[in-house]
């Protein structure tokens, strides 16, 4: 029996716990998700380094999974645009059962190996792309079909599973095992197995975006200001990065379509936004290099 499916030896009378103890048991068990991702750190680092050149060459991030794993992949793909201005068409989430499966469980969809392959072909995956195959069990047929198709098309494949020695991690070019063990509610991989997947995906994509110069210091300087909250955030980030006043930050941001990167370079160098944008282009979109080149 898979570790994720094995009944837990802890909390065998969970249903008898008073509410405070019940909540405590569920929360404490989640700490194992962090430990599992920490142990997988070296392989996550390898995945980031392997994915980077493909992103530089115009490749895409493709996430494939079923159920909770599929939803977490879609979530990570969707958040990259507002957070890092990563183009929407370069982060694609594929989920067994299609878009409706984000909101309603589509029974049996995860068992369709051929559909996994069809979805990869439908996304026109190629050698520049990076495909993340996510499955708690590590053997979900939909995900395995996607893996086989992605490999045949020359994409970099990264398998993520919550069980050791899983087919998806063995057969992918890079395998990441998040060994979370048995669940406090036996078999419910939406608990710490899902939490570990969320942390791992967030870590992978965020680290990749840092390497792609979407972050300056620890500031999110390449966000897309698509709503009032993010406009306010872009102003605050510009002020923090340049030590300027709010009026200067707002005026500069408004002149460059709220690009924090461009505003930062313009204010730091005392130049207009056209020159700042040219500096960034020359520096490969790196704020640090743009400031040094000046």
C-alpha positions in Angstrom: 0.0 0.0 0.0 1.2 3.5 -0.8 2.4 5.6 2.1 -0.2 8.2 1.3 -2.9 5.6 1.4 -1.7 3.7 4.5 -3.9 4.3 7.6 -2.1 6.6 10.1 -1.1 5.0 13.4 -1.6 8.4 15.1 -4.9 9.8 16.2 -6.9 6.6 15.7 -9.8 8.1 17.7 -9.8 11.4 15.9 -13.5 11.5 15.7 -13.8 11.5 19.5 -11.5 14.5 20.0 -12.9 17.7 21.4 -12.8 20.4 18.7 -9.7 22.2 20.0 -7.7 18.9 20.0 -9.1 18.0 16.6 -7.9 21.3 15.1 -4.5 21.0 16.8 -4.0 17.5 15.4 -4.8 18.6 11.8 -2.6 21.6 12.0 0.4 19.8 13.6 0.3 17.1 10.9 0.7 19.8 8.3 4.2 20.5 9.6 5.3 17.3 7.9 4.6 19.0 4.5 7.3 21.6 5.2 9.8 18.9 6.2 9.0 16.9 3.0 9.7 19.9 0.8 12.8 20.8 2.8 14.2 17.3 2.1 13.4 17.7 -1.6 15.4 21.0 -1.7 18.3 19.6 -3.8 16.0 18.2 -6.5 13.9 21.4 -6.6 17.1 23.4 -7.1 18.1 21.1 -9.9 14.7 21.6 -11.5 15.0 25.4 -11.4 18.5 25.3 -13.0 17.3 22.9 -15.7 14.2 24.9 -16.5 16.0 28.3 -16.7 17.6 28.0 -20.1 14.3 26.8 -21.6 12.6 29.9 -20.3 15.3 32.1 -21.7 14.7 30.5 -25.1 11.0 31.3 -25.0 9.7 28.1 -23.5 6.6 27.6 -21.4 5.7 26.1 -18.0 3.0 23.4 -18.5 1.4 21.8 -15.4 -0.4 18.5 -15.6 -2.4 16.8 -12.8 -5.7 15.4 -11.7 -7.9 16.4 -8.8 -6.2 18.3 -6.0 -2.8 18.0 -7.8 -4.3 19.4 -11.0 -6.0 22.3 -9.3 -2.7 23.2 -7.5 -0.9 23.2 -10.9 -3.6 25.5 -12.4 -3.4 27.8 -9.4 0.4 28.1 -9.7 0.1 28.8 -13.5 -2.6 31.5 -13.0 -0.7 33.4 -10.3 2.5 34.0 -12.4 1.0 36.7 -14.5 -0.2 39.2 -11.8 2.8 38.4 -9.5 5.6 38.4 -12.1 4.1 39.7 -15.4 4.9 36.2 -16.8 2.9 35.9 -20.0 -0.4 34.0 -19.6 0.4 31.9 -22.7 3.7 30.8 -21.2 2.1 29.2 -18.1 -0.6 26.6 -18.9 -2.4 24.3 -16.4 -3.8 21.0 -17.7 -6.2 19.2 -15.4 -7.9 15.8 -15.9 -11.5 16.5 -16.9 -10.8 19.9 -18.4 -11.6 23.3 -17.0 -14.8 22.2 -15.3 -12.8 19.9 -13.0 -11.5 23.0 -11.3 -14.9 23.5 -9.7 -16.5 20.0 -9.8 -14.9 16.6 -9.4 -15.0 14.8 -12.7 -15.1 11.2 -11.8 -12.9 8.8 -13.7 -11.1 11.6 -15.6 -7.8 10.8 -13.8 -7.9 7.2 -15.1 -7.8 8.3 -18.8 -4.2 7.9 -19.8 -4.8 8.7 -23.4 -6.4 12.0 -22.5 -3.3 13.0 -20.7 -1.3 12.5 -23.9 -4.0 14.3 -26.0 -3.9 17.3 -23.7 -0.1 17.5 -24.1 -0.4 17.3 -27.9 -3.3 19.8 -27.8 -1.0 22.3 -25.9 1.5 21.9 -28.7 4.3 21.0 -26.3 7.8 21.2 -27.7 11.5 21.0 -26.8 11.6 24.4 -25.3 8.9 23.7 -22.8 9.0 22.5 -19.2 6.2 20.1 -18.1 5.5 19.5 -14.4 3.7 16.2 -13.8 2.0 16.3 -10.4 0.5 13.2 -8.7 0.3 12.4 -5.0 0.3 8.7 -5.7 2.9 9.1 -8.4 1.1 6.8 -10.8 -2.1 8.6 -11.9 -2.9 7.4 -15.4 -3.8 10.8 -16.8 -0.4 12.2 -15.5 1.5 9.2 -16.8 0.0 9.6 -20.3 1.0 13.3 -20.2 4.5 12.4 -19.1 5.0 9.9 -21.9 3.8 12.4 -24.5 5.9 15.3 -23.1 9.1 13.1 -23.1 8.4 12.0 -26.7 8.1 15.7 -27.8 11.4 16.6 -26.2 10.1 18.7 -23.3 11.9 18.8 -19.9 9.8 16.7 -17.6 9.7 17.2 -13.8 7.7 14.6 -11.9 6.4 15.4 -8.4 4.9 12.7 -6.2 4.3 12.1 -2.5 5.4 8.5 -2.5 9.0 7.2 -2.8 10.1 5.4 -6.0 6.9 6.5 -7.8 6.6 5.9 -11.6 6.2 9.6 -12.3 9.5 10.5 -10.5 11.4 7.5 -11.9 10.4 8.2 -15.5 10.6 12.0 -15.6 13.9 13.6 -16.3 13.9 15.2 -12.8 12.0 13.5 -10.0 10.9 15.3 -6.9 9.7 13.2 -4.0 7.7 14.9 -1.3 7.5 12.0 1.2 4.7 13.2 3.4 3.7 9.7 4.7 0.3 8.7 5.8 -2.4 11.3 6.4 -4.0 12.1 9.7 -7.3 11.4 7.9 -6.2 8.3 6.2 -6.0 8.5 2.4 -7.0 12.2 2.2 -4.2 13.5 0.0 -5.8 17.0 0.0 -4.2 17.4 3.4 -0.4 17.5 3.9 0.3 15.8 0.6 -1.5 18.7 -1.2 0.2 21.2 1.1 3.6 19.9 0.2 2.8 20.1 -3.5 1.6 23.7 -3.1 4.8 24.6 -1.3 7.0 22.8 -3.8 5.3 24.4 -6.8 5.4 27.9 -5.2 9.1 27.4 -4.4 9.9 26.2 -7.9 8.1 28.9 -9.8 9.2 31.7 -7.5 12.8 30.7 -7.6 12.6 30.5 -11.4 11.1 34.0 -11.5 13.9 35.3 -9.3 16.5 33.8 -11.7 14.6 35.5 -14.6 15.1 38.9 -12.9 11.5 39.3 -11.8 12.7 40.2 -8.3 15.2 43.0 -7.2 16.6 42.3 -3.8 13.6 40.7 -2.2 11.1 43.0 -3.9 8.5 41.9 -6.4 9.4 44.5 -9.0 7.8 42.9 -12.1 4.2 42.6 -10.9 1.3 43.5 -13.3 -0.8 46.2 -11.7 -4.1 44.9 -12.8 -6.2 46.2 -9.9 -6.3 49.0 -7.3 -4.5 46.8 -4.7 -1.6 46.1 -7.1 -1.4 49.7 -8.1 -0.9 50.7 -4.5 1.6 47.9 -4.1 3.6 49.1 -7.1 3.8 52.6 -5.5 4.9 51.1 -2.2 7.6 48.9 -3.9 8.9 51.8 -5.9 9.2 54.0 -2.8 10.9 51.3 -0.9 13.4 50.5 -3.6 14.3 54.1 -4.4 13.6 55.9 -1.1 11.6 58.4 -3.0 8.4 60.1 -1.9 4.9 59.0 -2.9 4.3 61.8 -5.5 7.5 60.9 -7.3 6.7 57.2 -7.3 3.2 57.7 -8.7 4.2 60.2 -11.3 7.0 58.0 -12.6 4.8 54.9 -12.6 2.0 56.6 -14.5 4.5 57.5 -17.2 5.6 53.9 -17.7 2.4 51.9 -17.4 3.1 51.2 -13.8 6.3 49.2 -14.5 8.1 49.1 -11.2 11.3 48.1 -12.9 11.3 51.0 -15.3 10.3 53.5 -12.6 13.0 52.2 -10.2 15.7 52.6 -12.8 14.4 56.0 -14.0 14.4 57.4 -10.4 17.7 55.8 -9.4 19.5 57.1 -12.5 17.6 60.4 -12.7 16.6 59.7 -16.3 13.3 59.6 -18.2 11.4 56.3 -18.6 12.4 55.8 -22.2 16.1 55.8 -21.3 15.3 53.6 -18.3 13.5 51.1 -20.5 16.4 51.0 -22.9 18.9 50.4 -20.0 16.8 47.4 -18.9 16.7 46.0 -22.4 20.5 46.3 -22.7 20.8 44.6 -19.3 18.7 41.6 -20.1 15.8 43.0 -18.0 18.0 42.9 -14.8 17.6 46.0 -12.6 21.0 45.4 -11.0 22.8 45.2 -14.3 20.9 48.2 -15.6 22.1 50.3 -12.7 25.7 49.1 -13.0 25.8 49.7 -16.8 24.9 53.3 -16.2 
